[in-house]
């Protein structure tokens, strides 16, 4: 209890501190940027530091969470990143993206029911046009871990039906512009979509979605070393065939009701995948779900326990994946072609992260959802077969 109270106090203090620190950091960056730019030296970037402030609104995707919205949330970010040099094929194909880690504090403007959130998340920022210029559109993909100070509690916080646990998954998509101010300083305005939920590992779990405008200042820390001339480009991540099959199995857990036992979800998946480029992959496949939660829905509807194939749900799906080297970021949409009970409707979707090893083994982490509400996380392994 003492640790929990300490964390709550720390988050509140940290939020207030960031508001004051943000202005100081921006002024320091502007001063340093102008000071170093006067020397006229060419910039050889090694590290970058970027404070960002976001201001927006909570997207009310269910009317039942409307009472939790008390104001317009603010997100404070401190980002540390490194630019890629173009010595690997995937870096060139993604227009030499920046790779970094983001530390964020979210003030939901409802300290009694939602509290504050502290996030740590790796990210990649991919320029959407190949040519470097003073104004450049960039897309950020970010997925990490989030700690929220206030979650549902039947005794003290029963109105918070959005978040059921302290630890949650954090997903952020951001689109912004590089506006070059000097050799070492960029202004980066844009907009973002931020999602926080625990994948129904703990109920309730409607999740929180924040849509925001943001503004950041990126200061490039120059390297003392001279830039190495690239003589050889590593192409080991290039796919060996345009066509492939992916099979994986995964396990996940969710809850049916608040404080109820964990329910298993086992997934068997097979898909044909077409590699348009190393960075773009399209797919069509079939998912089978052995879902203990669904089996209760079946029993409630038909008053008998399901047997045989009636224990399963099957969906057919289409998907698209954006690939960054061996990391793949799939977005998939499916339709339940077979299910005797229909507790969640017909449409199922998935976002995830996959790692394609050189040997063909694939590590899979996904979030399965029904109409923007998380259903379960998936933890799995699979294999990729190339077709000639």
C-alpha positions as CSV (number, residue, x, y, z in Angstrom):
1,X,0.0,0.0,0.0
2,X,2.8,2.4,0.8
3,X,4.4,1.6,-2.6
4,X,1.1,2.3,-4.4
5,X,0.6,5.6,-2.6
6,X,4.2,6.6,-3.4
7,X,3.7,5.9,-7.1
8,X,0.5,7.9,-7.1
9,X,2.2,10.9,-5.4
10,X,5.1,10.5,-7.8
11,X,2.9,10.6,-10.9
12,X,1.1,13.7,-9.7
13,X,4.4,15.4,-8.9
14,X,5.9,14.3,-12.2
15,X,3.0,15.8,-14.2
16,X,3.3,19.2,-12.5
17,X,7.1,19.1,-12.9
18,X,6.9,18.3,-16.6
19,X,4.8,21.4,-17.2
20,X,7.6,23.6,-15.8
21,X,10.4,21.5,-17.2
22,X,9.0,21.6,-20.7
23,X,9.4,25.3,-21.2
24,X,12.9,25.2,-19.8
25,X,14.0,22.4,-22.1
26,X,12.5,24.2,-25.1
27,X,14.3,27.4,-24.3
28,X,17.5,25.5,-23.8
29,X,17.2,23.7,-27.1
30,X,16.4,26.9,-29.0
31,X,19.4,28.6,-27.4
32,X,21.8,25.7,-28.1
33,X,20.5,25.3,-31.6
34,X,21.0,28.9,-32.5
35,X,24.4,29.0,-30.8
36,X,25.8,26.0,-32.6
37,X,24.2,26.9,-35.9
38,X,26.2,30.1,-36.0
39,X,29.3,28.1,-36.5
40,X,28.1,26.9,-39.9
41,X,29.3,23.4,-39.3
42,X,27.7,20.5,-41.2
43,X,25.7,18.3,-38.9
44,X,26.6,14.7,-38.3
45,X,23.8,13.4,-36.1
46,X,24.3,10.6,-33.6
47,X,21.6,11.2,-31.0
48,X,18.5,13.3,-30.9
49,X,16.4,14.6,-28.0
50,X,12.9,15.8,-28.5
51,X,10.4,17.2,-25.9
52,X,6.8,17.1,-27.2
53,X,3.5,18.3,-25.8
54,X,0.1,16.9,-26.9
55,X,-3.3,18.3,-26.2
56,X,-6.5,16.7,-27.3
57,X,-9.7,14.8,-26.3
58,X,-10.7,11.3,-25.1
59,X,-12.6,9.6,-27.9
60,X,-15.9,8.3,-26.4
61,X,-16.2,5.0,-28.4
62,X,-18.9,3.8,-25.9
63,X,-21.5,6.1,-24.3
64,X,-20.9,4.2,-21.0
65,X,-17.5,5.9,-20.5
66,X,-18.8,9.5,-21.2
67,X,-19.0,10.2,-17.4
68,X,-15.2,9.7,-17.2
69,X,-14.4,12.7,-19.5
70,X,-13.9,15.8,-17.3
71,X,-11.6,17.8,-19.6
72,X,-9.1,17.8,-22.4
73,X,-6.1,15.5,-21.7
74,X,-2.5,16.6,-22.1
75,X,0.4,14.2,-22.9
76,X,4.0,15.2,-22.1
77,X,6.8,13.4,-23.9
78,X,10.5,13.2,-23.7
79,X,12.0,11.2,-26.7
80,X,15.5,10.0,-27.2
81,X,16.4,8.6,-30.6
82,X,19.1,7.8,-33.1
83,X,18.9,8.3,-36.9
84,X,19.7,5.3,-39.1
85,X,22.6,5.7,-41.5
86,X,21.4,3.7,-44.5
87,X,23.9,0.8,-44.1
88,X,21.0,-1.8,-44.2
89,X,18.5,-2.4,-47.0
90,X,15.5,-1.9,-44.7
91,X,16.8,1.5,-43.6
92,X,17.1,2.6,-47.2
93,X,13.6,1.2,-48.1
94,X,12.1,3.1,-45.1
95,X,13.8,6.4,-46.0
96,X,16.4,6.2,-43.1
97,X,14.0,6.3,-40.2
98,X,14.7,7.4,-36.6
99,X,14.6,4.7,-33.9
100,X,14.1,5.6,-30.3
101,X,12.4,5.3,-27.0
102,X,9.6,7.6,-25.6
103,X,8.9,8.5,-22.0
104,X,5.4,9.9,-21.7
105,X,3.1,11.2,-18.9
106,X,-0.6,11.4,-19.7
107,X,-2.8,13.8,-17.6
108,X,-6.4,12.6,-18.3
109,X,-7.8,15.6,-16.5
110,X,-9.8,13.3,-14.2
111,X,-7.4,12.6,-11.2
112,X,-10.0,11.0,-9.0
113,X,-11.2,8.3,-11.5
114,X,-8.6,8.0,-14.3
115,X,-5.5,9.4,-12.6
116,X,-2.3,9.7,-14.5
117,X,-0.3,7.4,-16.8
118,X,3.4,6.9,-17.3
119,X,4.6,5.2,-20.4
120,X,7.8,3.8,-21.8
121,X,7.7,2.7,-25.4
122,X,10.1,2.1,-28.2
123,X,9.2,3.7,-31.6
124,X,10.2,4.1,-35.2
125,X,9.6,7.3,-37.2
126,X,9.4,6.7,-40.9
127,X,9.6,9.6,-43.4
128,X,6.9,9.2,-46.0
129,X,8.9,10.7,-48.8
130,X,12.4,9.7,-49.8
131,X,13.8,13.1,-50.6
132,X,15.2,15.1,-47.7
133,X,13.9,18.6,-47.6
134,X,13.0,21.4,-45.1
135,X,9.4,20.1,-44.8
136,X,8.9,16.4,-44.6
137,X,5.9,14.2,-43.6
138,X,6.8,11.5,-41.0
139,X,4.8,8.6,-39.5
140,X,5.5,7.3,-36.0
141,X,4.7,3.7,-34.9
142,X,4.9,3.2,-31.2
143,X,4.0,0.2,-28.9
144,X,5.0,-0.2,-25.2
145,X,4.0,-0.4,-21.6
146,X,1.8,1.9,-19.6
147,X,1.2,2.3,-15.9
148,X,-2.1,4.0,-14.9
149,X,-2.5,5.2,-11.3
150,X,-6.3,4.8,-11.1
151,X,-8.2,1.7,-12.2
152,X,-11.5,0.1,-11.4
153,X,-12.0,-0.8,-7.8
154,X,-15.3,-2.1,-6.6
155,X,-15.0,-0.2,-3.3
156,X,-13.2,3.0,-4.2
157,X,-13.4,3.5,-8.0
158,X,-16.3,1.6,-9.4
159,X,-17.2,4.3,-12.0
160,X,-13.9,3.7,-13.9
161,X,-15.2,1.0,-16.3
162,X,-12.5,1.9,-18.9
163,X,-9.4,0.5,-17.2
164,X,-9.3,-2.6,-15.0
165,X,-5.6,-2.8,-14.1
166,X,-2.5,-0.6,-13.4
167,X,-0.3,-2.1,-16.1
168,X,-1.6,-1.8,-19.7
169,X,-0.5,-2.0,-23.3
170,X,0.2,1.4,-25.0
171,X,-0.2,2.0,-28.7
172,X,0.4,5.3,-30.5
173,X,0.2,6.3,-34.1
174,X,1.5,9.7,-35.0
175,X,1.7,11.8,-38.2
176,X,3.8,15.0,-38.2
177,X,6.1,17.2,-40.2
178,X,9.8,17.8,-40.0
179,X,10.2,21.6,-40.4
180,X,13.9,22.4,-40.4
181,X,14.9,25.5,-38.4
182,X,18.6,25.0,-38.5
183,X,21.2,22.3,-38.9
184,X,20.5,21.0,-35.4
185,X,17.0,22.0,-34.7
186,X,13.6,20.9,-36.1
187,X,10.1,22.0,-35.3
188,X,7.7,19.0,-35.5
189,X,3.9,19.7,-35.4
190,X,1.4,17.0,-36.0
191,X,-1.5,14.9,-34.7
192,X,-1.7,11.5,-32.9
193,X,-3.9,8.7,-31.9
194,X,-3.1,7.0,-28.5
195,X,-4.7,3.8,-27.1
196,X,-4.3,2.3,-23.7
197,X,-5.9,-1.0,-22.5
198,X,-5.0,-4.4,-20.9
199,X,-6.4,-6.6,-23.6
200,X,-9.2,-7.8,-21.3
201,X,-6.7,-9.6,-19.2
202,X,-8.5,-7.8,-16.3
203,X,-12.1,-6.5,-16.5
204,X,-13.5,-3.9,-17.0
205,X,-11.5,-3.0,-20.1
206,X,-13.2,-0.7,-22.6
207,X,-9.9,1.1,-22.9
208,X,-9.0,4.8,-23.4
209,X,-8.4,6.5,-26.8
210,X,-6.9,10.0,-27.0
211,X,-6.8,12.0,-30.2
212,X,-4.5,15.0,-30.0
213,X,-2.6,17.7,-31.7
214,X,1.1,17.9,-30.8
215,X,4.2,20.1,-31.2
216,X,7.8,19.1,-30.6
217,X,11.3,20.5,-30.9
218,X,13.9,18.0,-32.0
219,X,17.5,18.8,-31.1
220,X,20.2,16.9,-33.0
221,X,23.3,16.1,-30.9
222,X,26.2,16.0,-33.4
223,X,28.8,13.2,-33.3
224,X,32.5,13.9,-32.6
225,X,33.3,11.1,-35.0
226,X,33.4,11.6,-38.8
227,X,30.6,10.0,-40.7
228,X,31.7,6.6,-42.0
229,X,31.4,6.1,-45.7
230,X,29.0,3.2,-46.4
231,X,30.8,0.6,-48.6
232,X,28.5,-2.4,-48.2
233,X,24.7,-2.5,-47.6
234,X,23.3,-5.4,-45.4
235,X,20.5,-7.0,-47.4
236,X,19.9,-10.1,-45.1
237,X,16.4,-9.0,-44.2
238,X,15.2,-9.0,-47.9
239,X,12.5,-11.6,-48.5
240,X,13.5,-14.6,-50.7
241,X,10.1,-14.9,-52.5
242,X,7.1,-12.8,-53.4
243,X,4.8,-15.6,-52.1
244,X,4.8,-17.4,-48.7
245,X,2.6,-19.2,-46.2
246,X,2.6,-18.3,-42.5
247,X,1.3,-20.7,-39.8
248,X,1.3,-19.8,-36.1
249,X,-0.3,-20.9,-32.9
250,X,-0.9,-18.5,-30.0
251,X,-2.3,-18.5,-26.5
252,X,-4.1,-15.7,-24.6
253,X,-6.2,-15.1,-21.5
254,X,-9.2,-12.9,-20.7
255,X,-11.9,-12.6,-18.1
256,X,-15.6,-12.9,-18.4
257,X,-16.5,-10.8,-15.4
258,X,-14.8,-8.6,-12.8
259,X,-12.5,-10.7,-10.5
260,X,-13.5,-13.9,-12.4
261,X,-11.1,-16.7,-13.3
262,X,-8.9,-16.4,-16.3
263,X,-10.3,-17.9,-19.5
264,X,-7.9,-19.5,-22.1
265,X,-8.0,-18.6,-25.8
266,X,-6.0,-20.8,-28.2
267,X,-5.5,-19.6,-31.8
268,X,-4.5,-21.6,-34.8
269,X,-3.8,-19.4,-37.9
270,X,-2.8,-20.0,-41.5
271,X,-2.4,-17.4,-44.2
272,X,-1.1,-16.8,-47.7
273,X,1.1,-13.7,-47.8
274,X,2.2,-11.7,-50.8
275,X,5.3,-9.6,-50.5
276,X,4.7,-6.6,-52.8
277,X,7.9,-5.0,-51.6
278,X,10.1,-5.7,-48.6
279,X,8.2,-3.0,-46.7
280,X,4.7,-4.1,-47.8
281,X,2.9,-7.4,-47.3
282,X,-0.7,-8.4,-48.0
283,X,-2.4,-11.5,-46.7
284,X,-5.5,-13.7,-46.7
285,X,-6.1,-16.4,-44.2
286,X,-8.1,-18.4,-41.7
287,X,-8.1,-18.2,-37.9
288,X,-9.5,-20.9,-35.6
289,X,-10.2,-19.9,-32.0
290,X,-10.7,-22.4,-29.1
291,X,-12.3,-19.8,-26.7
292,X,-13.4,-20.8,-23.2
293,X,-15.4,-17.5,-22.9
294,X,-17.2,-18.3,-26.1
295,X,-18.1,-21.8,-24.9
296,X,-20.0,-20.3,-22.0
297,X,-21.9,-18.1,-24.4
298,X,-22.7,-21.2,-26.4
299,X,-23.9,-23.1,-23.3
300,X,-26.1,-20.1,-22.3
301,X,-27.8,-20.0,-25.7
302,X,-28.3,-23.7,-26.3
303,X,-28.4,-25.0,-22.7
304,X,-25.8,-27.7,-23.5
305,X,-22.1,-27.7,-23.5
306,X,-20.5,-27.5,-27.0
307,X,-18.7,-30.6,-28.3
308,X,-16.5,-31.2,-31.3
309,X,-16.1,-28.4,-33.8
310,X,-18.9,-26.4,-32.1
311,X,-16.3,-25.5,-29.4
312,X,-14.5,-23.4,-32.1
313,X,-15.0,-20.1,-33.8
314,X,-13.6,-19.6,-37.3
315,X,-12.9,-16.3,-39.1
316,X,-11.7,-15.6,-42.6
317,X,-9.5,-12.5,-42.8
318,X,-7.6,-10.0,-45.0
319,X,-4.5,-8.2,-43.8
320,X,-1.8,-5.7,-44.5
321,X,1.6,-5.5,-42.9
322,X,4.2,-2.7,-42.8
323,X,7.6,-4.2,-42.5
324,X,10.7,-2.6,-40.9
325,X,13.5,-5.1,-41.5
326,X,12.6,-8.3,-39.6
327,X,9.8,-6.5,-37.7
328,X,6.4,-6.7,-39.2
329,X,3.3,-4.7,-38.0
330,X,0.1,-6.4,-39.2
331,X,-3.4,-4.9,-39.3
332,X,-6.0,-7.6,-40.0
333,X,-9.8,-7.6,-40.4
334,X,-11.8,-10.8,-40.3
335,X,-15.4,-12.1,-40.5
336,X,-16.6,-15.0,-38.3
337,X,-17.6,-17.5,-40.9
338,X,-18.4,-20.1,-38.3
339,X,-19.8,-19.6,-34.8
340,X,-23.1,-21.0,-33.4
341,X,-23.4,-18.3,-30.8
342,X,-22.9,-14.6,-31.7
343,X,-21.8,-12.8,-28.5
344,X,-19.5,-10.3,-30.3
345,X,-21.2,-9.9,-33.7
346,X,-19.4,-11.0,-36.9
347,X,-16.4,-8.7,-37.2
348,X,-13.0,-9.4,-35.6
349,X,-9.8,-7.5,-36.0
350,X,-6.1,-7.8,-35.0
351,X,-3.2,-5.5,-34.7
352,X,0.2,-6.9,-33.7
353,X,3.9,-7.2,-34.0
354,X,5.8,-10.1,-35.6
355,X,9.5,-10.9,-35.8
356,X,10.6,-13.0,-38.8
357,X,13.9,-14.7,-38.0
358,X,16.3,-15.7,-40.7
359,X,15.6,-19.4,-40.0
360,X,11.9,-19.0,-40.8
361,X,10.6,-19.1,-37.1
362,X,8.2,-16.3,-36.4
363,X,7.4,-14.7,-33.0
364,X,3.9,-13.3,-32.8
365,X,2.3,-10.8,-30.4
366,X,-1.2,-9.6,-31.2
367,X,-4.2,-7.8,-29.8
368,X,-7.6,-9.2,-30.9
369,X,-10.5,-6.8,-30.8
370,X,-14.3,-6.7,-31.5
371,X,-15.5,-3.2,-32.6
372,X,-12.6,-1.3,-31.0
373,X,-12.9,-3.2,-27.7
374,X,-9.9,-5.4,-26.8
375,X,-10.7,-9.1,-26.4
376,X,-7.4,-10.8,-25.6
377,X,-3.6,-10.6,-26.2
378,X,-2.0,-13.4,-28.2
379,X,1.5,-14.8,-27.5
380,X,2.6,-17.2,-30.2
381,X,5.2,-18.9,-32.4
382,X,4.9,-19.9,-36.0
383,X,6.9,-20.6,-39.2
384,X,7.1,-19.0,-42.6
385,X,7.3,-21.2,-45.8
386,X,8.5,-19.6,-49.0
387,X,6.9,-20.5,-52.3
388,X,8.9,-20.5,-55.5
